[in-house]
Amino acid sequence: MKILALRLENLASLPGPLELDFTAAPLAEAGLFAITGPTGAGKSTLLDALCLALYGSTPRLRQAPNRDSQIDDTPASTLTTSDARTLLRRGTASGYAEVDFLGRDGRRYRARWFVRRAREKASGRLQAVEQSLRDLDADRLLATQKREFDRLLVERLGLNFDQFTRAVLLAQSEFAAFLTADDNARSDLLERLTGTAEYSHISKAAYRRASTAKRAVEALQTRLADDVPANADTRAELERNAHASQQALNALADKRQALTRQIEIATEAARLTATLEETRRTQERARAEHAEAASTLQKADTALTRAHEARKTATPALNQARQQALTLASVEEQLREQQDAQRKQQRLVATLTDDFHKAQQAQHAHQRELEAWQATLKTLLGETPHLDHARRATREALDQAANRLLALEKLTDRWQAFTHAEQAHRRLSTQSEQAQTQREQLLNAGKTARQQLDDAQRHFDSVSAFVERARAVRSDSVATLRAALQEGEPCPVCGGLEHPFRHHPPATPEAAQLAAQEADEAHQLQEAQQALDTAREHRDALVSEYRAVDAALKQHTLELEHTRQQRDAADQALTAHPLYSELASVELSNGEIDKRESWLQAQHQASSATRKRHEQALTQLAEAEDALAPLENALRDDALALARLETEKNSAEQQLQTLETQLPPLRARRDTCQQQLASLLGDHASPDAWQQQLDKAVTHAQQARDTASEQQHAAAQTMLQLDERANTAAERLTQLKNDQAQLEREKGPTASVTAAELSPSLDALNAEQQALTPRLEEAQRARDEAAHALRDDERKRERQQAGQAELDTARAEYRRWGQISELIGSADGKAFRRIAQAYNLEQLLEHANAHLTGLSRRYRLVRGGSELGLLVEDLDMADERRSVHSLSGGETFLVSLALALGLASMASGELVIESLFIDEGFGSLDPQSLALAMDALDGLQALGRRVGVISHVQEMHERIPVQIQIEPLGNGTSQARLVSA
């Protein structure tokens, strides 16, 4: 993968259009180039554009809140702070980022990200982002839809967003933090940099599964312990109780069944006796109803005959009335049509009259508007005889005002650039003077501290010499001689062979004095040593502070020279402006700049007001010219419309008069027809009503005759049904008496039961059944309790058998997940994550050491000290292992850069990456470390990569000849220039 070109327009502080072609000189020949500029100028915007074109987002936006943080875009819409469209430059209608790259298949592709506002206006609502991918070698568009674009880009480029930001865009500061972090912080950084979050999820899942399996086993054990079945003796007793209670219940049930049958027979016999008596009474009523129905049928036949004769007599008169009614209807229809035509014509006349008046009003309104616009145009023209001359003069004045406004804006930008450079130069001058004064103070303090250190050293040497001399003198004393005595050898003083006081000398005043003298000498020597150490620490602290101030002073000197050059360049650009003479005429006092800034603001407002005034005049001239021609056409149209409406109105009024003369003859004819029809109908409302009355009389007579016939037939059928019911009841009653006698014989020898004795027997049977009910319920209860106890024990046995199998399965599941959890599971996910991260760390160190060998042959990174700890092996010190915190600034940068390149190798896999961008990370290095870092960057070119470095450090600018310089122009605008020394 290789970046070939980058293009952008209207992104953040870079208005563009800007194109960086890495295949053309000087970038094509430069293995190392720098992106330089002041803080906030827009250096990182170039890398934002690179990410936007490829992935539609940037690393900085990925860290922003995506829901809760909102910013206003237009009065009617807001955007989240993570929306990539916020990078569109304010006040612009569209912007884009475009990247040409060499894909993993060796073909050239172009990825484009484009955003615009509605109606191509700066105030319009932001539209959806458009992304496209094109094959440049085949000149073929591959994708325009986001989902297809995302898939094809990763296919062709070979890297997703996270891999791209690890392999191509390196944030060196993150790896310096990774290098010096503790195990917990390094674990978090390693997870974020290498994407090992899923191992935490697996570890937590294993722990949760083991805990769930354990809880399942415990729950099953508890459930089985609370649900134990009965033993063998208890089970046999339950079965005996169930059998005995069932036999007792069966005996009582048989007895109750016999009583119930007797009660049913007695009850049914009593019911049948009552039914038989009621049936016989109903038969008598049915015979009377049949005779009455026959008489009613005869009367209905007579009434039907009379109704037919009346309808036949009225038919001739009814037909004549129908004919007269048809004639009247025809006359009324003609009259109704004539009246409808009259009303329609009246509405037409009213409508035409109203349209005529409205047309007159419209003509008057157009006339008044024309006169008003003519007066306005006359006012706008003034003394100018022609409209074209006035428009040309106004446009020339507008152009002059606009040109002056643009010139004032550029003058303001140059004035602000000059004042900013002047202020920066003064600020740096003050800081340089303060640093110079501090350095002189530290130099004097250092001399004093050096003198104090020399005095402390002389004092320590003097005390040491005195103590040594005292100890030398005491070496000839009795104590020294006593210590030199040997058993069996004569004493040099007394000649004795025994030495009783050699190890335990007597407590003499001389011995106590000697001990006190030795303690005082040791105390003096310790005080002298402490004074010497204090003086040395004070001298070393002053030296360190002096070196820091001296380095800062050198940096201030370089920055002061740079700001002086910027100020001179800004002053030259300011004085070269055509309006500078006007600005210079504003006198300043005591270095104040407010007067000139106020003058610039006032001139800008005046020019803006003049431009707006001329724009309004041009607009008014155009509006007057545009309004006059349509109004003149409208007046001509109004005159034609009035003439047409007047003709149509007169014609409609004449037709209305004709219709009104035709109505009286039709009304007279209608009245004559109505009188003739009334005389024919008499009391009837109409011929149809007369016909309906005759038909209704016939229909009612026919219905009455049919009803009477049905009643006679129904009465006959009822009589037959009652006879059959009485016979059936008698037969059934005889059968019940026989059954009752049979039951009584089975129960015991009794006399035969008659119908009169059924009621007393029924009462006795009911009483006997009621007495049997409590005994039966008690037996039922005993049987149910015994059966329930037996079934409950059966269910417990079944549950124990099923539960034991379930418990065996749960224990096997718990053993399996418990072993997995012991290996990789933990509640916080650290166990498996640390295992995976340790492996990834080994892989990372292997890649990093391969790069570190090319950067510095002295050091090698190894794991040690803790699970995720890092140590460095110093190959120049016999492979001594020591802490990474002991590295100097430059060494830390080299090791951190090797880590960054190692992760880039891991992220890219087998893909060859020929482009690398390192964002910042150099500003905190001292000059010696920066020199080491620059040597390392120069060496990266040998790895086959074109390296781009973003930094504002001046020493890097001086050592890297090819630079993309981002220069701020003021008002949030910057420009990019490609330079080659």
HUCORLIN-V884133 format. One record per helix or strand of 3 or more residues. SS is the DSSP state (H for helix, E for strand). FROM is the first residue (numbers start at 0). TO is the last residue. If there is no record, write none. Layout:
BEGIN
ss: (SS & SS)
from: (FROM & FROM)
to: (TO & TO)
END
This chain:
BEGIN
ss: (E & E & E & H & H & E & E & H & E & E & H & E & E & H & H & H & H & H & H & H & H & H & H & H & H & H & H & H & E & E & H & E & H & H & E & H & E & H & E & E)
from: (1 & 13 & 31 & 42 & 58 & 69 & 76 & 83 & 93 & 107 & 117 & 129 & 139 & 145 & 160 & 171 & 182 & 196 & 231 & 386 & 477 & 508 & 579 & 593 & 662 & 686 & 754 & 829 & 858 & 869 & 874 & 879 & 883 & 888 & 914 & 926 & 945 & 953 & 961 & 972)
to: (10 & 20 & 35 & 54 & 61 & 73 & 79 & 86 & 101 & 116 & 119 & 134 & 142 & 156 & 166 & 179 & 193 & 224 & 380 & 473 & 483 & 574 & 583 & 660 & 680 & 746 & 823 & 854 & 862 & 873 & 876 & 882 & 885 & 907 & 918 & 942 & 949 & 958 & 969 & 979)
END
